[in-house]
């Protein structure tokens, strides 16, 4: 009888200790970041409800309902990722890399073709874009690779090996073709190398190499009769320098987007007055040019709220980089934050005519399940890093 009471007492103490540890873990989450992301998701759904209300006759809520379902799935994934110690990603980095590149090869062999590109895998009940999830997995692999070689990160051999591993997924995405996502991968590569402590000379050499590749693709090879990019891709990348050069052809999207942003003014035209969006003069108004549609409907005030929320997410992300418990966590967090910031910058730049049209979605706003879920998973990894940062027990929830 005494032993039974003692066993129950031990069980109660164990349960109480686990409850205390769980409470401490929850308290260590960055609630400001979670609040900002929640606000972004809600704001994006509200924006999409207005942008797409005329897209499906008889069903004004079609896209916002679908986007809400994707957001719910992403939130469940975020909670699941919170329970995973980031150290596991480092431990299984090879499996992450092989799985990521393998799925991208599968896309090229059996992917669904849509709008000149083969980027999606169709599972019947869900069509997803592996390269969106690859952004996160790509960063996690490189962070693990560089963290394991922290003492040799200044050596040229280590930098070249990291670049070599990175080139395969970048090229696989580039040939889909998806130039925009390939650019995100390249920026993530440069960021993880920088956070890992790569020498400035190596980073400068990487920049020169990237510039040389750009010149080779856009100028040298085409002048020799070897066109790497398709004609529509070349016009997108060069047309932004002069949006008025072919307003009814290659620069039509840019011109209409700039018109939509300018027409919004301070407070916007509202849903009824947003003619660019309402009458579909602005192509891809719910995906690539969601920012321009929001600017037309809600004006400078509306997009300023969105940009401030993005700024808040980036600020909290950088704080997580600074408070990370180890090199792997810091490198991974840095890559995630900069990839996120780059996507925002390029998408907004596309809308206002200072960046070429590359098809990069606006995080948490553009319609698309893969991007929504992948971005929420990335936030979950950031939160997991933060919760296990300063003073966190590495045994917690492992």
Secondary structure, DSSP 8 states (H G I E B T S, - for coil): -HHHHHHHHHHHHHHHHHHHHHHHHHHTS-HHHHHHHHHHHHHHHHHHHHHTTTTSTT-TTHHHHHHHHHHHHHHHHHHHHHTS-THHHHHTHHHHHHHHHHHHHHHHHH-EEETTEEEEEE-SS-EE-HHHHHHHHHHHHHHHHHHTTGGGTTSHHHHHHHHHHHHHHHHHHHTTT-HHHHHHHHHHHHHHHHHHT--HHHHHHHHHHHHHHHHIIIIIHHHTT---S-HHHHHHHHHGGGTTTTTTTTTHHHHHHHHHHHHHTTT--HHHH-HHHHTT-STTTTTTTHHHHHHHHHHHHHHHHHHHHHHHHHHHHHHHHHH-SSHHHHHHHHHHHHHHHHHHHHHHHHHHTSS-------TTTSS-HHHHHHHHHHHHHHHHHHHTSTT--TTTT-
